[in-house]
Amino acid sequence: MTTLTATDARKQLFDLIKKTNEEHQIFRINHRTGGTVLMSESEYDSLIETLELLSTPGFKEAFEESRLQENTGDTLSYEEVFGEKQ
């Protein structure tokens, strides 16, 4: 994460916005009254979705169980689940 002063961020704002959207870069912007973070809307949405999932009771345990099943090959094929070929 790149850190900038508010003055530098103001001078480069359009370039920073472009980099957040095209290159998924995240910037920390410091100001004497506090700091802020600049990221793309898609990165923000993804972060919020992840936080919501991780705060769902039982999600982490179910996810870890699924990963273990996948790693041990204890899975079903698409055809076995849906009764049809892809």
Short mmCIF file of the C-alpha atoms (twelve columns), coordinates in Angstrom:
data_MODEL
# 
_entry.id   MODEL 
# 
loop_
_atom_site.group_PDB 
_atom_site.id 
_atom_site.type_symbol 
_atom_site.label_atom_id 
_atom_site.label_alt_id 
_atom_site.label_comp_id 
_atom_site.label_asym_id 
_atom_site.label_seq_id 
_atom_site.Cartn_x 
_atom_site.Cartn_y 
_atom_site.Cartn_z 
_atom_site.pdbx_PDB_model_num 
ATOM 1  C CA . MET A 1  0.000   0.000   0.000   1 
ATOM 2  C CA . THR A 2  1.407   3.354   -1.021  1 
ATOM 3  C CA . THR A 3  1.223   6.188   1.502   1 
ATOM 4  C CA . LEU A 4  0.802   9.792   0.389   1 
ATOM 5  C CA . THR A 5  0.210   13.138  2.008   1 
ATOM 6  C CA . ALA A 6  -3.154  14.758  1.379   1 
ATOM 7  C CA . THR A 7  -1.389  17.477  -0.617  1 
ATOM 8  C CA . ASP A 8  0.266   14.926  -2.920  1 
ATOM 9  C CA . ALA A 9  -2.980  12.976  -3.256  1 
ATOM 10 C CA . ARG A 10 -4.851  16.130  -4.246  1 
ATOM 11 C CA . LYS A 11 -2.261  16.842  -6.968  1 
ATOM 12 C CA . GLN A 12 -2.531  13.274  -8.320  1 
ATOM 13 C CA . LEU A 13 -6.210  12.557  -7.663  1 
ATOM 14 C CA . PHE A 14 -7.236  11.542  -11.189 1 
ATOM 15 C CA . ASP A 15 -4.170  9.324   -11.586 1 
ATOM 16 C CA . LEU A 16 -4.853  7.699   -8.196  1 
ATOM 17 C CA . ILE A 17 -8.469  7.008   -9.133  1 
ATOM 18 C CA . LYS A 18 -7.305  5.431   -12.394 1 
ATOM 19 C CA . LYS A 19 -4.784  3.233   -10.571 1 
ATOM 20 C CA . THR A 20 -7.371  2.068   -8.034  1 
ATOM 21 C CA . ASN A 21 -9.777  1.043   -10.769 1 
ATOM 22 C CA . GLU A 22 -7.401  -0.352  -13.387 1 
ATOM 23 C CA . GLU A 23 -4.595  -1.781  -11.249 1 
ATOM 24 C CA . HIS A 24 -6.488  -2.417  -7.991  1 
ATOM 25 C CA . GLN A 25 -3.981  -0.357  -6.037  1 
ATOM 26 C CA . ILE A 26 -4.909  0.905   -2.577  1 
ATOM 27 C CA . PHE A 27 -3.543  4.178   -1.217  1 
ATOM 28 C CA . ARG A 28 -3.195  5.434   2.343   1 
ATOM 29 C CA . ILE A 29 -3.561  9.207   2.493   1 
ATOM 30 C CA . ASN A 30 -2.288  10.987  5.591   1 
ATOM 31 C CA . HIS A 31 -3.538  14.332  6.819   1 
ATOM 32 C CA . ARG A 32 -2.840  16.118  10.077  1 
ATOM 33 C CA . THR A 33 -6.433  15.426  11.158  1 
ATOM 34 C CA . GLY A 34 -6.179  11.696  10.403  1 
ATOM 35 C CA . GLY A 35 -5.684  9.147   7.684   1 
ATOM 36 C CA . THR A 36 -7.914  7.700   5.007   1 
ATOM 37 C CA . VAL A 37 -7.742  4.920   2.456   1 
ATOM 38 C CA . LEU A 38 -8.526  5.208   -1.242  1 
ATOM 39 C CA . MET A 39 -9.600  2.032   -3.034  1 
ATOM 40 C CA . SER A 40 -11.816 1.107   -5.953  1 
ATOM 41 C CA . GLU A 41 -15.502 0.541   -5.410  1 
ATOM 42 C CA . SER A 42 -15.134 -3.090  -6.477  1 
ATOM 43 C CA . GLU A 43 -12.373 -3.647  -3.871  1 
ATOM 44 C CA . TYR A 44 -14.560 -2.007  -1.222  1 
ATOM 45 C CA . ASP A 45 -17.596 -4.120  -2.176  1 
ATOM 46 C CA . SER A 46 -15.469 -7.272  -2.034  1 
ATOM 47 C CA . LEU A 47 -14.120 -6.322  1.396   1 
ATOM 48 C CA . ILE A 48 -17.624 -5.688  2.768   1 
ATOM 49 C CA . GLU A 49 -18.908 -8.985  1.341   1 
ATOM 50 C CA . THR A 50 -16.011 -10.867 2.938   1 
ATOM 51 C CA . LEU A 51 -16.651 -9.223  6.309   1 
ATOM 52 C CA . GLU A 52 -20.344 -10.102 6.096   1 
ATOM 53 C CA . LEU A 53 -19.566 -13.737 5.270   1 
ATOM 54 C CA . LEU A 54 -16.995 -14.054 8.046   1 
ATOM 55 C CA . SER A 55 -19.450 -12.607 10.555  1 
ATOM 56 C CA . THR A 56 -22.143 -15.167 9.625   1 
ATOM 57 C CA . PRO A 57 -22.388 -17.734 12.440  1 
ATOM 58 C CA . GLY A 58 -20.886 -21.054 11.375  1 
ATOM 59 C CA . PHE A 59 -19.548 -19.802 8.041   1 
ATOM 60 C CA . LYS A 60 -15.859 -20.176 8.857   1 
ATOM 61 C CA . GLU A 61 -16.337 -23.716 10.139  1 
ATOM 62 C CA . ALA A 62 -18.413 -24.763 7.118   1 
ATOM 63 C CA . PHE A 63 -15.891 -23.190 4.771   1 
ATOM 64 C CA . GLU A 64 -12.972 -24.985 6.420   1 
ATOM 65 C CA . GLU A 65 -14.892 -28.272 6.264   1 
ATOM 66 C CA . SER A 66 -15.505 -27.713 2.544   1 
ATOM 67 C CA . ARG A 67 -11.811 -27.015 1.952   1 
ATOM 68 C CA . LEU A 68 -10.887 -30.210 3.781   1 
ATOM 69 C CA . GLN A 69 -13.380 -32.217 1.703   1 
ATOM 70 C CA . GLU A 70 -11.970 -30.720 -1.494  1 
ATOM 71 C CA . ASN A 71 -8.385  -31.485 -0.431  1 
ATOM 72 C CA . THR A 72 -9.222  -35.105 0.387   1 
ATOM 73 C CA . GLY A 73 -11.253 -35.613 -2.793  1 
ATOM 74 C CA . ASP A 74 -14.490 -36.101 -0.850  1 
ATOM 75 C CA . THR A 75 -16.556 -34.267 -3.465  1 
ATOM 76 C CA . LEU A 76 -19.337 -34.973 -5.956  1 
ATOM 77 C CA . SER A 77 -19.298 -34.302 -9.675  1 
ATOM 78 C CA . TYR A 78 -21.614 -31.812 -11.351 1 
ATOM 79 C CA . GLU A 79 -23.579 -34.725 -12.809 1 
ATOM 80 C CA . GLU A 80 -23.940 -36.384 -9.389  1 
ATOM 81 C CA . VAL A 81 -25.270 -33.175 -7.845  1 
ATOM 82 C CA . PHE A 82 -27.520 -31.934 -10.650 1 
ATOM 83 C CA . GLY A 83 -28.283 -35.158 -12.522 1 
ATOM 84 C CA . GLU A 84 -27.072 -33.776 -15.842 1 
ATOM 85 C CA . LYS A 85 -23.835 -33.324 -17.738 1 
ATOM 86 C CA . GLN A 86 -22.271 -29.921 -18.191 1 
# 
